[in-house]
Amino acid sequence: MELWFTERQTQDMAITCKVIKTHHVEKSEFQEISLLETKQFGRMLVLDHAIQTTIEDEFIYHEMITHVPLFTHPDPKKVAVIGGGDGGAIREALKHPGIEKAYLVEIDGRVVEVSREYLPEISCALDDERAEVLIEDGIKFIKEHKDEFDVIMVDSTDPVGPAVGLFTGDFYRNIFEALKEDGLFVAQTESPFYNKLLISQVFSEISSVFPITKLYLYSVPTYPSGLWSFTMGSKKYDPLKVPRDRIQKLDTRYYNDQIHYACFSLPEFVKKIIGQE
Ligand code: SAM
């Protein structure tokens, strides 16, 4: 018998993958966590029926959420990932030799445990001595820290449930306070095809808080529409003014010095969403 998993990406659109094995399904305090073995993408982490990451394409998202901001800052030492319980963003951040401390602030401890068990390729750096895993609400964590981080990466689920507050003006104002005077942050901001209103609102909120706000794009085959965005808010450093020789060659499969600048070149329809036609 063939088994297929379908994620309804919108009311009218779905992605379907052939499943070889269901490794794990549970209802945690916050969400349903599933770990599937798919034919096309290998092991796949699914939260509340939404694909989060897969062995085959995870490198794209995790490299782009980390290396773009970490090379934009000239000397990042202390960083935080909000969400990101699979550990992929921490793995990439710790490729930067200057990082002294990287917090992972994940609300759902079960996501971390399931990822440690079934996704060791992604979660492998969580035991690095520079990493510290905190199981708590990222909104509360950010509120309680002032003037502390060089870079913050918001690696969240879609804006539902506990992640709703990660897409608000209040949260971005608290992020501003949690960053040092030259700090910067990025947040995953969904699909320019399916989430135009959200992108436009988030961009406008972040622009009202940070002097430099930029949206950048990349493609992830398993995400709705394939085209996905991050938005960066920065107090001082402009990602497009990074000297090319700062971008050291790391062990990456997507990010490189050309992508660093090119990902900020936006199609006309995306410029329109953020009011920059
Ligand atoms: N790295 C993944 C990817 O490749 O797309 C995506 C996301 S990661 C699994 C998203 C995490 O954000 C989830 O594990 C979820 O529990 C967490 N999360 C949601 N709301 C949160 C909050 N308020 N504070 C901390 N973590 C939160």
Residues whose N, C-alpha, C, O or C-beta is under 5 A from the ligand:
A	BS01	SAM	Q52 T53 Y61 I82 G83 G84 G85 D86 V105 E106 I107 D108 V111 E136 D137 G138 I139 D155 S156 T157 P162 A163
